Amino acid sequence: MNLNTENIESIENDYGAGSIKVLEGLEAVRKRPGMYIGDTALRGLHHLVYEVVDNSVDESMAGFCDKIEVIIHKDESITVQDNGRGIPIEPHPYNGRPTCEVVLTVLHAGGKFGEGAYKVSGGLHGVGVSVVNALSQWLEITIARNGLEYSQRFEKGVPVTDLSQGKPADWQGTRIHYLPDDSIFEDVHHSMDTLKTRFMELAFLNAGLHIFVTDERTGESRDYHFEGGISAFVQYLDRDKTALFTPPVVISGTKDNYAVDVGFEYNDGYQEHIFSYANLIHTIEGGTHLVGLRTALTRALNEAARNNKFIKDKEENLAGEDLKEGLTCIISVKLGEPQFEGQTKTKLGNSEVRSVVDTFVYEELKIIFEDRPDIVRAIVDKALKARRAREAAKRARELVRKGAMTGLNLPGKLADCSSKNPENTELYIVEGDSAGGSAKQGRDRTFQAILPLRGKILNVEKARLDKMLANKEIQTIITALGCGIGDEFDASKLRYHKIIIMTDADVDGAHISTLLLTFFYRHMPELLTQGYLYLAQPPLYRVQKGKGKNDVVYCYTDKELREHVDSAPDPSKVAVQRYKGLGEMNPDQLWDTTMNPANRILKHVELDNDLLADEYFDILMGDRVEPRRDFIVSNAHLVKNLDV
């Protein structure tokens, strides 16, 4: 069943000034940019690009655009051009100024509010292109409508020219060219990897749309275009795995003015890879559409399994948890008034969507499973193995759960802090007993807890739940944190609101950090989405430039080391100690450099791009060697500190 956007609701073809509704002004955007784009670091910088591209994608969803071109220029300015209708240019009733100027200078002015030109929009979550304008050194807009081209220039959100008189044009659409303001952003350097992942998502979710990306800094260019849509998306995610059946199951259609698209297949791995979207917004925390999907899949599979005698009469039905292992799935819904909630505002909250998705997907799956009992057999066999593993792990899970959720039976190796207020406490997960001993002696016992780990924890990317829960180090982590894992995760029970991974500055330390991050991402993703996870950065060198205590400096990079050695009165007499492990540091040194909140450097672990994170963990920690080798080779030039 193919989706016809005209079946959702009729699209208003008369896209003019009356379609644009003004909500509020642009005040304070430059003064408090974090309120509008999240932060002024790289995430906020890329958010500007997404805002502009989302406008063009909205034109595509409305049926008026099939090509979007994005250019990263050498000066880090960005051009986004589409072949849509072009933003209206006639005077707006709000203030008599050209409508395109109002869109660019008034916050939340656009066709996505009220009964405007867009019935379904991916930009409803955003703050509009006006914020892009406000946070740019300059922005130039060019609009081609009805055979005429118009342009206008803005600087720091303020018009510096009037809209030009129309001149003949041989194209139609909107082109926006802007330069982010380096007085606002900490770093004005766009990441091609970050951008192309989002563009790939958009192209998968909008079958037939071309997104051309050019990076003039490197000469790299890409054309993202997938006629296969969601089916191609699922196959892409599973490209390095063995699918249990092909092609993926695809369901696409409308119910009660909601568009629903689902694609899934199962592979021979142990992890679930599920990505949910609402109006093209990646709902990292899921929501009602995902709940409806899980309910429908569980119900339809159990019925089909019973009808085909794949489950014995005396056997219990498969639980939703049994059906997660090896599932790769995409669900995308489109609706007129999405309501987002959750810590990151990326959890769909519309209650009616649950029943709509549940009913629609269930009815479609019943038909598909009747025609394809081989698919049912493959899924059921996989799920029964998962259930046996889950039952084998039940006792271990219950013990871990009780210890974690009650706070009793805390692991003996945990050196807890005296404060019991999670908002003020932090847990250092430390590599090795030696470093753990130094950390315990050097810490501030009032708010810092220390949990030393012995050796490398289990690689959960390649392990079932029963094997993972049988691992003593993982049991210790779960119990110490107190919040449970998976479906039982409860952030209100988390015993520390800063969880800091502290490992040696060498290859083994990096591997342990990656193993821990893999565990947290797969089984406690809320720690990342809600901002509780950090990486400590211990120094690489201790530099003694003289005989006094104040003549000691610590260097975190080779560049810092060279600068301090070169600046010494007598470089030949400078004593340099290379720290290969945390255990080489005295407690007071560890406190001064890595644990003292006044001096330490912490890297905040955030989940900016779930799709890219999922791909990286699968490549780095999965079974396949070839993708990992290719990744290492292609990223070798990015290595800053090579430990050989």
C-alpha angles and dihedrals in degrees: 000000000000123000116243108193090205088067092062095063133323111274117229105235093190098089105178143125092295089062092063117084121192117219107171146334133274098249121145097009093119092040095050107020093159090069090062107033103022099248144351094247126091094296091058092043092056091043087069090059092048092052092056095043091047089061089057092045089053087058088052093051089049088055100250105100135049102164131059123175122199122188127187104202125209091254089055092252115139131223122196118181130174137179095231129121096288123241111285115263104190120109114284120228090228094074108342092253122126110286092235089056091051090051090053099043106036120068114240094006108142149102093274097078127080115345096333133143095289119068092175119029137175091202097065090101094054137080099237137250088286088079090052087053093047093051097046129092085223139349129196121195125195120188128189115196131158093354096308131103125215131182140187136180129219131187119203089342097310123112110243095178134032120244106283124242114267119265128186114284132190094203140052131219141055130299121191121186118182142162117216113237109253090200088067105034121067092216126014099199118117121217113226090200092055094047098044092053091058092044090050089053092051092048092050092049093047105050111209096022116126117212111186114197124189126182107199090186092068104013091243117145134178137187111208109200127143120177088182091066115185093000089058089046092056092046090050092053091049096042093117095042136074112252118218091216138005143254104026119255108257127192120183132166147087136279127180091348092307118119113217126189122178131173127174147157137171127240135191094259130100103234130086117230109191125159122187128194136187115194087344091303110130104238097206092180093047117223141189095328091057092047090052091050094051092048093050094046093049093047096045094046094049092050092048092046091052093046091051094042091240088133117049119240093247094046121099121247118267113265124225089250090058091057097055100076111100094358118144111185143164123196121182125179129183121203139161102240112025118189115207127197140159133082094300096033088241100111117100111231105179102127095202092059091070094063093040093054093040094052097041097045093043093053092048094046092052089060094044094048092049090056096040112041088159089069091051091049092051093049095044093049089051092046094049090055089049090050092052089051090048092051091048088054095043096098094046090047092050092051092048092045094051093048093045100045098042099041089230124123093031111187115271093230090059112102099202127202125242096237115085097192106107092204090064101038135083136194122215113205101202132195112239137354093266094057089039089057092051091047092051091052096043100043131098100250094204095072109001122086123188127212113181117200124208111224127322120332122231118286098243092190088076101034137083121234094260093055092045094051091048090061109103096210092053091046088053093051094048093048094046093051093048098203102101126230139261115356090355094059111130115181091196089067094052107125097204129035093201115055109183124192108209116185138154118283093245140085094279091049091051090049092051090049090052092049090052093046090050091053093048094045094049100040107019104028090154088073087066100037092047095045104245099127128089141168119222116223112211118193121264096211142029110209121198106197096171143355098274129089090243090056091074119097131174122222125205098188138032089246091058090049093054092048094052095044093048092049094052117108089237111019092186091065096049112117114216123192118192112211110217093171142017089239089069090066124087116235092254091049091049090050095047096048109028112015108034106098089214094059110017128106115225124184111214112222109219132174102229098153116026094184093053092044092051091050094049095049090048091050097043100040105023131100100260116093098189098065090046092052091048090050093051093047094048093047100039092104090063095063111119103180115029114197110204 
